[in-house]
């Protein structure tokens, strides 16, 4: 009886594996078929190009409209360029296996290593949630909002390092003027966009079926001008619903995939630093806090083993900077202490739970109208002003540092008269 029950569980797991992989593939942007994953386990070369393209779409930022470029799209780079970009992106994110960096640039080999890299990306963070948020169909006019940056203060500046070659002061002044000009163009375009949004919201007042909104958004107004666009919008919504349903199936069958990945990892040759997969999988009988604490402890031990030799090498390299480096290090420790104290006070007062994150829909209401769920403009202005204060402090410190550096460079040239550029 026990053997029959065990065979039944194994059969269920084997049957659930293709379903889990198919759900994962449907959730990812233009994900390959489950057969590609099966061939990648045995390191078949025909599965490598599809996985290179998948990692390229996962690691590369999406366009402004949230659409993912197809492999045959003229804007999509060649396979060799995709391989180079994937290797660079994984290296910058700290991918531990060196075997992937040694794969050929033509993208014809290494399907098992690419499968491990994809699993590493899934295990280290909410990758699917981020991809679903990027490809979400936006019907309303939204504004991104996050109050976490308001708690941050201007940290200490890094120690000054000498330039490798001669520095052209006129070129630096030209770059500063170009940056200021582009900044003004950006502010002007944002002001014009806000003015146009205000006109659309005012002219379409009372046209929305939802009385809590009261007016139409830009996307909804575009449907009146181009009714044929409604079919495309309906297709995008159906595609998004299919991805969300696949994500639900994936989260239910996720444990089966990670058990299968253990067999894939066991088939790979050992390296000095074997990747550690720590997926956030709920376990029966354990609370979420216990799982998070266990995961953080494992990550802490892994980070300590990686960071300790780097810290020793960095201190040995930075020891030649003398008292200046010691002052910067002390200022960094004090800034980190202030940040931790601020976050601790915010958490104790319950402010961390009340912070608003993510996009917020812009809704125009009269001053005397009853406020519905959401964030009022006065509250948003307060949040933006706090962020503006923080950014102005950082900008002032950077400007002071730039002026000091320019003064030092000008003093090194005898007979040169240099006038400080005007302030903001």
Secondary structure, DSSP 8 states (H G I E B T S, - for coil): -HHHHHHHHHHHHHHHHHHHHHHHHHHSTT---HHHHHHHHTT-GGGHHHHHHHHHHHHS---TT-----TT-TTS--HHHHHHHHHHHHHHTT---STTTTS-TTS-S-HHHHHHHHHHHHHHS-HHHHHHHHT----S-EEEEESHHHH------------SS---HHHHHHHHHHHHHHHHHHHHHHHHHHHHHHHHHHHTTT--S-TTT-S--HHHHHHHH-TTHHHHHHHHHHHHHHHHHHHHHHHHSHHHHHHHHHHHHHTS---SS----------TT--HHHHHHHHHHHHHHHHHHHHHHHHHHHHHHHGGGTHHHHHHHHHHHHHHHHHHHHHHHHHHTTHHHH--EEEEE-----TTS---SS--HHHHHHHHHHHHHHHHHHHHHHHHHHHHHHHHHHHTSTT---------
